[in-house]
Amino acid sequence: MKLQKIADNALKAMVMSYHESERDRFDMDFFLSLFPEETEKHISDALMVLDHDGLVSVFIADAIAYITTLHPAAIRDCEERDISILRKSNL
């Protein structure tokens, strides 16, 4: 899977988890359960894309994303994107 697709899907999953349980920190096991066919390195690279975009903070240990923290701005951006998609589909 391409990095951007992993990044997008990971962000959606983190935001959904936040809404369900207010969880904002995620370890590699969370992402491996989402992407069982991907390597830790490939997932870590995708998470670093989100880090570079300012949506998450990634703590790297041994070249792997050990803990990823979801930023409030990422939650807001996802919510706004979902609202605009819903509005367009209702037109």
N, C-alpha and C positions, 0 to 999 in steps of 0.2 A: 504494500500500500504506500502511496506517496506521503511524504512528510506533512504537507498541508492538510491532507485528508485526515491523517492521524491527529494532527493538532486540532482541527475543527471538531472532530468527534470526541476527543479527550475534553475539550473545553465544554462542550454540551453536556457530557456526562458529569463533569465536576459541578456545573451550575445546577443540574437536576439534583445531584446529591446534596448540594447546599440547600435547595428549596425543601427537600424531604427531611433533612436532619441537621441543618445549619453547619454541616461539616465543610471546613475550608482548607484542610490539609490532607494530602493524598500521598501514599507511598507507592513504590513501584508495583507492589502486588495488585493494587487497584487497577493500574494500567495494563498489567499483564492479563488480568481477567477480561479486560475489554478487547485486547489485541493478542490473543494467544499465539498467533502465527508470527508475530513480530519479535525481534530481539530487543533486549534491554537497551542496547546502544541506539537502535533506530527509534524507539519510543523516546529515549532521552533527547535525541536530536530534535524530534518533533516538539517536545516540551520546551526546548530551548528557543524554538521559533516563537512560542507564546511568551516566553520570558523576554525575548528581544522586543516583542510588541508591547510589553508592559502590562500584560494581562495576568501573569503569574510570576512568582519568584521560585526559582529552582535551586535547591541545595544539592550540589554535586559531591558525591563521594565515590572514589575509585572510578571516575569517568562515567558514572551512572546517576541519573536523577533520583536521589535518595528520598527527598521530600519536596513536594510541589505545593505551594500555597496560592490559593485563588485570591485575586484582588477584587475588591468591591466594584471597581470599574469594569471588570470582565463580566460580572453578574449583570450590571446595568446594560452593558453593550448587548449581551445576549437577549435580555428582556426586550430592549428596544427593537432589535432585529426581528424577534418573534412577533412583536406587536405590528411592525410594518408589514411582515409577510401575511399576517392574519387580515390586516386591512386590505391589502391588495387582493387577496383571495375572495373577500366579501364584495368586491366591486362588480 
